[in-house]
Amino acid sequence: MVHLSLEDLYKEVILDHYRSPRNKGRLDPYDIVLERNNPLCGDEIELFLKFDGDKLEGISFDGKGCSISQASASMMAERLQGASIKDAADLAGGIKRMMAGEEEGDDDELGELIALKGVVKYPVRIKCALLGWDTLVEALEESGKGVPS
């Protein structure tokens, strides 16, 4: 089995999700939509969430921006389809702590999301990678389904 370096994994996964985004486009129907942007670099995201009790029945995004912001949103939407709201909030918190350098991130738990760790080497791009995740946390809070941290 070939082991990719974090740098190679980062490039491969980010480019794959940027070129072929998962769950991109308007989710209809949806329960909440939230639009946010990163004015420093022009990244924009519109996040659509559909709930079924305490689960994310559907999640999609639309927007434009750099490869990192769009790939991160694609990875997030793919990973969180059908996830419990608690798991989604916990994962968002873990990603944010990993990006802040507070946690290493567990390869087994994160799967290809570990590739986002490669962004840490580029501090100016961390906000790009976190745009979707921050929008998710805010949307969960606004919907009244947020999980207190």
PAZADREN-578658 format. One line per field, with one value per residue: x, y, z of N, C-alpha, C in turn; residue in one letter. Coordinates in Angstrom, 1 decimal. Each point is the difference from the previous one (the first is absolute). Example, Ala and Ser with C-alpha at 12.3 -4.5 7.8 and 13.67 -1.06 7.14 Angstrom:
REM residues 2
n_c1	c(13.2 -0.4)
n_c2	c(-5.7 1.1)
n_c3	c(7.8 -0.7)
ca_c1	c(-0.9 0.9)
ca_c2	c(1.2 1.1)
ca_c3	c(0.0 0.0)
c_c1	c(0.9 -0.8)
c_c2	c(1.2 1.1)
c_c3	c(0.0 0.8)
residu	c(A S)
This chain:
REM residues 149
n_c1	c(0.8 -0.3 0.9 -1.0 0.8 -0.1 1.1 0.4 -0.3 0.5 1.0 0.1 -0.2 0.7 0.9 -0.1 -0.1 1.1 0.6 -0.3 -0.6 -0.1 -1.3 0.4 -0.6 -1.1 -0.1 -0.9 -0.7 0.1 0.6 1.3 0.2 1.3 0.2 1.3 0.9 1.1 -0.2 0.9 -0.6 -1.2 0.3 -1.0 -0.8 -0.9 -0.3 -0.4 -0.9 -0.2 -0.9 0.3 -0.7 0.8 -0.4 1.2 -1.2 0.3 1.1 -0.1 0.8 0.0 0.6 1.0 1.2 0.9 1.0 0.7 -0.6 0.0 1.2 0.3 -0.7 0.6 1.2 -0.3 -0.5 1.1 0.8 -0.8 -0.1 -1.1 0.9 0.2 -0.9 0.0 0.0 -0.9 -0.6 0.0 -0.3 -0.9 -0.3 0.0 -0.6 -0.8 -0.1 -0.2 -0.9 -0.5 0.3 -1.3 -0.3 0.5 -1.1 -1.0 1.1 -0.1 -0.1 1.0 0.7 -0.6 -0.8 0.8 -0.3 -1.1 0.6 0.1 -1.2 0.2 0.7 -1.3 0.4 0.4 0.1 0.4 -0.2 0.7 0.8 -0.1 -0.1 0.0 1.1 0.5 -0.3 0.5 1.0 0.1 -0.1 0.7 0.8 0.0 0.1 0.8 0.8 0.6 1.2 -0.4 1.0)
n_c2	c(-1.2 1.0 0.5 0.9 0.9 0.7 0.5 -1.2 -0.5 1.1 0.0 -1.3 0.0 1.1 -0.4 -1.2 0.5 0.8 -1.0 -0.8 1.2 -0.5 -0.3 0.4 1.1 0.6 -0.2 -0.8 0.0 1.1 -0.2 0.1 1.2 -0.1 1.3 -0.4 0.9 -0.1 1.2 -0.7 -1.2 0.4 -1.0 -0.7 -0.2 -0.8 -0.2 -1.2 0.1 -1.3 0.2 -1.1 0.7 -0.9 -0.3 0.1 0.1 1.3 0.1 1.2 0.4 1.3 0.5 0.8 -0.3 0.1 -0.7 0.6 1.2 -0.1 -0.5 0.9 0.9 -0.4 0.0 1.2 0.5 -0.6 0.4 1.1 -0.5 0.2 0.9 -0.4 0.8 -0.8 -1.1 0.7 0.4 -1.2 -0.5 1.0 -0.2 -1.3 0.3 0.8 -0.9 -0.9 0.8 0.1 -1.3 0.0 -0.7 -1.2 -0.5 -0.9 -0.6 -0.9 0.9 0.8 -1.1 0.3 0.3 -1.0 -0.1 0.4 -0.9 -0.3 0.5 -0.7 -0.6 0.4 0.7 0.6 -1.3 0.0 1.3 -0.2 -0.8 1.0 0.6 -1.1 -0.4 1.2 0.0 -1.2 0.3 1.1 -0.8 -0.9 1.0 0.5 -1.3 0.3 -0.5 1.1 -0.6 0.3 0.9)
n_c3	c(0.0 -0.8 0.8 0.0 -0.3 1.2 -0.4 -0.4 1.2 0.6 -0.8 0.2 1.3 0.3 -0.8 0.5 1.2 -0.4 -0.7 1.0 0.2 1.2 -0.3 -1.2 0.4 -0.4 1.3 -0.5 1.0 0.7 1.2 -0.3 -0.4 -0.1 -0.3 -0.2 0.3 -0.6 0.5 0.7 -0.4 0.4 0.9 -0.6 1.0 -0.5 1.2 -0.5 1.0 0.0 1.0 0.6 0.8 0.5 -1.2 -0.7 -0.4 -0.2 -0.7 -0.4 -0.9 -0.1 -1.0 0.3 -0.5 0.9 -0.4 1.0 -0.2 -1.3 0.1 0.9 -0.7 -1.1 0.6 0.5 -1.1 -0.6 0.9 -0.1 -1.2 0.6 0.3 1.2 0.5 1.0 -0.8 -0.7 1.1 0.4 -1.2 -0.1 1.2 -0.3 -1.1 0.7 0.9 -1.0 -0.6 1.3 -0.3 0.4 -1.1 0.1 0.4 0.1 -0.7 0.9 1.0 -0.5 -0.3 -1.2 1.0 0.4 -1.3 0.7 0.7 -1.3 0.2 1.2 -1.0 -0.4 1.0 -1.1 -0.2 1.3 -0.1 -1.0 0.6 0.9 -1.1 -0.6 0.7 -0.1 -1.3 0.0 0.8 -0.7 -1.1 0.6 0.4 -1.2 -0.4 1.1 -1.0 0.3 0.1 1.3 -0.1)
ca_c1	c(-0.8 0.7 -0.4 0.2 0.4 -1.1 0.0 -0.6 -1.4 -0.6 -0.1 -0.9 -1.4 -0.5 -0.3 -1.1 -1.3 -0.2 -0.4 -1.3 -0.6 -1.1 -1.1 0.0 -1.2 -1.0 -0.8 -1.4 -0.2 1.0 -0.5 0.7 1.1 0.8 1.1 1.1 1.1 1.3 0.3 1.5 0.4 -1.1 -0.7 -1.4 -0.7 -1.4 -0.2 -1.4 -0.2 -1.4 0.1 -1.0 0.2 1.3 0.9 0.1 -0.5 0.7 0.9 0.7 0.5 0.3 0.9 1.2 1.2 1.3 -0.1 -0.1 -1.3 -1.0 0.3 -0.4 -1.5 -0.4 0.4 -0.9 -1.3 0.0 0.2 -1.0 -1.4 -0.6 0.7 -0.7 0.4 1.0 1.2 0.4 0.5 1.3 1.0 0.4 0.9 1.3 0.7 0.5 1.2 1.2 0.6 0.7 1.1 -0.3 -0.1 0.6 -0.9 0.1 -0.2 -1.1 -1.3 -0.3 0.0 0.7 0.0 1.4 0.7 -0.1 1.1 1.0 -0.2 0.6 1.3 -0.2 -0.9 -1.0 -1.0 -0.9 -1.4 -0.6 -0.4 -1.0 -1.2 -1.2 -0.2 -0.5 -1.3 -0.8 -0.2 -0.9 -1.4 -0.5 -0.4 -1.2 -1.1 -0.4 0.4 1.4 0.4 0.9 1.4)
ca_c2	c(1.2 1.2 1.1 1.3 1.0 0.9 1.0 -0.6 -0.3 1.3 0.5 -0.9 0.1 1.3 0.1 -0.9 0.6 1.2 -0.3 -0.8 0.2 -0.8 0.7 1.4 0.4 0.4 -1.1 0.5 1.1 0.1 0.6 1.2 0.4 1.1 0.4 0.7 0.2 0.4 1.2 0.2 -0.6 -0.1 -1.3 0.1 -1.3 -0.1 -1.4 -0.4 -1.2 -0.6 -0.8 -1.0 -0.2 0.5 -0.3 0.8 -0.8 0.5 1.2 0.4 1.3 0.6 1.1 0.2 0.4 -0.8 -1.5 -0.4 0.2 -0.8 -1.4 -0.3 -0.1 -1.3 -1.1 0.1 -0.4 -1.4 -0.7 0.2 -0.5 -1.0 0.0 0.6 1.4 0.0 -0.4 1.0 1.0 -0.5 -0.1 1.4 0.4 -0.7 0.6 1.3 -0.2 -0.5 1.1 0.9 -0.6 -0.5 -1.4 -0.6 -0.6 -1.4 -0.4 -1.0 0.7 1.0 -0.4 1.0 1.3 0.2 0.8 1.4 0.3 0.6 1.4 0.6 0.6 1.2 0.6 1.0 -0.8 -0.7 0.6 -0.6 -1.4 0.0 0.8 -0.9 -0.6 1.1 0.2 -1.2 0.2 1.2 -0.5 -0.8 0.9 0.8 -0.9 -0.5 -1.4 0.1 -0.7 0.9 -0.6)
ca_c3	c(0.0 -0.1 1.0 -0.5 1.0 0.2 -1.1 -1.2 0.3 0.0 -1.4 -0.8 0.5 -0.3 -1.5 -0.4 0.5 -0.7 -1.4 0.0 1.4 0.4 0.7 -0.4 -0.6 0.9 0.5 0.0 1.0 1.1 1.2 0.3 -0.9 0.6 -0.9 0.7 -0.8 0.5 -0.8 -0.3 -1.2 -0.9 0.0 0.3 0.1 0.3 0.6 0.1 0.9 0.1 1.2 0.3 1.5 0.4 -1.1 -1.2 -1.1 -1.2 0.1 -1.3 0.0 -1.3 0.3 -0.9 0.8 -0.3 0.0 1.4 0.6 -0.7 0.3 1.4 0.1 -0.6 0.9 1.2 -0.4 -0.3 1.3 1.0 -0.5 0.9 1.3 1.1 0.2 1.0 -0.7 -1.0 0.9 0.6 -1.1 -0.3 1.1 -0.2 -1.2 0.3 0.9 -0.7 -0.8 0.9 0.5 1.4 -0.1 -1.1 -0.9 -0.1 -1.3 -0.1 0.2 -1.0 -1.4 -0.9 0.6 0.5 -1.0 0.3 0.9 -0.8 -0.1 1.1 -0.4 -0.7 1.0 -0.6 -0.7 1.0 0.0 -1.2 0.3 1.1 -0.4 0.0 1.4 0.9 -0.4 0.5 1.4 0.1 -0.5 1.0 1.1 -0.4 -0.1 1.3 0.1 0.3 1.2 0.8 0.1)
c_c1	c(0.9 -0.5 0.3 0.5 -1.2 -0.1 -0.6 -1.5 -0.8 -0.3 -1.0 -1.5 -0.6 -0.3 -1.2 -1.3 -0.3 -0.5 -1.3 -0.6 -1.2 -1.0 0.0 -1.3 -1.1 -0.8 -1.5 -0.9 1.1 -0.7 0.6 1.1 0.7 1.1 1.0 1.1 1.3 0.4 1.4 0.3 -1.2 -0.7 -1.4 -0.6 -1.4 -0.3 -1.5 0.0 -1.4 0.1 -1.1 0.2 1.4 1.1 0.0 -0.5 0.6 0.9 0.6 0.5 0.1 1.0 1.1 1.1 1.2 -0.3 -0.2 -1.4 -1.0 0.2 -0.3 -1.5 -0.5 0.2 -1.0 -1.4 -0.1 0.0 -1.2 -1.4 -0.5 0.6 -1.0 0.5 1.1 1.4 0.5 0.7 1.4 1.1 0.4 0.9 1.4 0.8 0.5 1.2 1.2 0.6 0.7 1.3 -0.1 -0.1 0.7 -1.0 0.3 -0.3 -1.2 -1.4 -0.3 0.0 0.7 -0.1 1.3 0.8 -0.1 1.1 1.2 -0.1 0.7 1.3 -0.1 -1.0 -1.0 -1.1 -1.0 -1.4 -0.7 -0.5 -1.1 -1.3 -1.2 -0.3 -0.6 -1.5 -1.0 -0.3 -1.0 -1.4 -0.6 -0.5 -1.3 -1.2 -0.6 0.4 1.5 0.2 0.9 1.4 0.4)
c_c2	c(1.2 1.0 1.3 0.9 0.9 1.0 -0.6 -0.3 1.3 0.4 -0.9 0.1 1.3 0.2 -0.8 0.6 1.3 -0.2 -0.7 0.1 -0.9 0.9 1.5 0.3 0.2 -1.3 0.5 -1.3 0.0 0.7 1.3 0.2 1.2 0.3 0.8 0.2 0.4 1.2 0.2 -0.6 -0.2 -1.3 0.3 -1.4 0.3 -1.4 -0.2 -1.3 -0.4 -1.0 -1.1 -0.4 0.5 -0.4 1.0 -0.9 0.4 1.2 0.2 1.4 0.6 1.1 0.1 0.4 -0.9 -1.5 -0.5 0.1 -0.9 -1.5 -0.3 -0.1 -1.3 -1.2 0.0 -0.6 -1.5 -0.8 0.1 -0.4 -1.0 -0.1 0.6 1.5 0.1 -0.4 1.1 1.2 -0.4 0.0 1.4 0.5 -0.6 0.5 1.4 -0.1 -0.5 1.2 1.1 -0.6 -0.5 -1.5 -0.5 -0.5 -1.4 -0.5 -1.0 0.7 0.9 -0.5 1.0 1.4 0.4 0.9 1.5 0.5 0.6 1.5 0.8 0.7 1.3 0.8 1.0 -0.8 -0.7 0.5 -0.6 -1.4 -0.1 0.7 -0.9 -0.5 1.1 0.3 -1.1 0.3 1.1 -0.4 -0.9 0.8 0.8 -0.8 -0.4 -1.5 -0.1 -0.8 0.9 -0.7 0.0)
c_c3	c(0.0 1.0 -0.6 1.2 0.2 -1.1 -1.3 0.2 -0.1 -1.4 -0.8 0.4 -0.3 -1.5 -0.4 0.4 -0.7 -1.4 -0.1 1.4 0.2 0.7 -0.2 -0.7 1.1 0.4 0.1 0.3 1.0 1.2 0.3 -1.1 0.6 -1.0 0.7 -1.1 0.7 -0.8 -0.3 -1.3 -1.0 0.0 0.5 0.2 0.4 0.5 0.2 0.9 0.1 1.2 0.0 1.5 0.4 -1.0 -1.1 -1.1 -1.3 0.3 -1.4 0.1 -1.4 0.3 -1.0 0.9 -0.4 0.1 1.4 0.6 -0.6 0.2 1.4 0.2 -0.6 0.9 1.2 -0.4 -0.3 1.3 0.9 -0.5 1.0 1.4 1.1 0.1 1.0 -0.6 -0.9 0.8 0.6 -1.0 -0.4 1.1 -0.1 -1.1 0.4 1.0 -0.7 -0.8 0.8 0.6 1.5 0.1 -1.3 -1.1 -0.2 -1.4 -0.2 0.1 -1.1 -1.4 -0.8 0.5 0.6 -1.0 0.3 0.9 -0.8 -0.1 1.1 -0.3 -0.7 0.9 -0.6 -0.7 1.0 -0.1 -1.3 0.3 1.0 -0.4 0.1 1.4 0.9 -0.4 0.5 1.5 0.2 -0.4 1.1 1.2 -0.4 -0.1 1.3 0.3 0.4 1.3 0.8 0.1 1.4)
residu	c(M V H L S L E D L Y K E V I L D H Y R S P R N K G R L D P Y D I V L E R N N P L C G D E I E L F L K F D G D K L E G I S F D G K G C S I S Q A S A S M M A E R L Q G A S I K D A A D L A G G I K R M M A G E E E G D D D E L G E L I A L K G V V K Y P V R I K C A L L G W D T L V E A L E E S G K G V P S)
